[in-house]
């Protein structure tokens, strides 16, 4: 069995904020900070009754960003095609 160590409060808060605000996955946050994903899920459960909502919010933020990037790319391509079609 592994040894138990206390993770600094700052790391915990930073990890949870990245999951909630930046939409990174629990697995990625765990890997970046060298923390067990089970520990992070425990923090989410302990700190919030709405764990699913936090994870869902992060996922939706990331999906929204990806979609906005795609819309921007497609808008640029359409604009470029219109310019080429009109002979500029």
N, C-alpha and C positions, 0 to 999 in steps of 0.2 A: 504494500500500500504506500502511496506517495506521502511526502511530508506536507504538512499544512503550514502555509505562510500567509501573513496578512498582506493584502494588496493595498497600497496607499489609496486614500480616498480620492485624490486627484486623478489617478489612473482609472479608478472605477467611474468617476463622473465623466471623464473624457471619453471613455469607451462607450458608456450609455448614450452620451450626447451624439457621438458619431453614428451610432445605430439609429437613434431617433431622428436626428436632423439631416445627416448626410445620406441616410439610406443604405449604409453598408451592411452586409450580412453579419450575423453573429459569428459565423465561422471565420470570416475575414478579420473581424475585430479581435477575435480570440487569437488568431495567428499573429496579427500585428503586435499584440501586447503580451504574448506568451501566457495567455490565460486559458483555462479550460472553457470550452463553450458551455459546459454544464454549469459552471460558476456564473457565467453571464446570464444564462436563462434563469438561474436562481435569483440573481439581482433583479432581473426584470419582473419576475413573479412577486418577489418580496416588496419591491418598491412601487408596484403598480398593480391594481386589480385589472387594468386594461392592457396587459402584456400584448395580446393580439393586436390591439389598436396601435400600440407603439410600433410593432414590427410592420403592420400593414401601412401605417403612415410613412415609414421609411421606404418601404417598397414602392408605394404610390408616388412619393417625391422623386425617386430615381426614375420610375417609368415616365413621369411627367417631363422630367428633364430630357430624357432620351427622345420623347415624342416632339418636344420643342426643337431639339437639335435637328431632327428629321424634317420637320416643317420648314425650318430655316434653310436646310440644304435643298429641299425640293423647290422652295420659292426662288432660290438663287438659280437653280438649273432651268426653271421655267422662264425666268427673266433673261437668262443667257440665250435660250432657244428663241425667244421672241425677238431679241436683238439680231440674231443671225438670220432669222426669217425675213426681217424687214430690210436687210441688206447693209447694216451698219458694220 
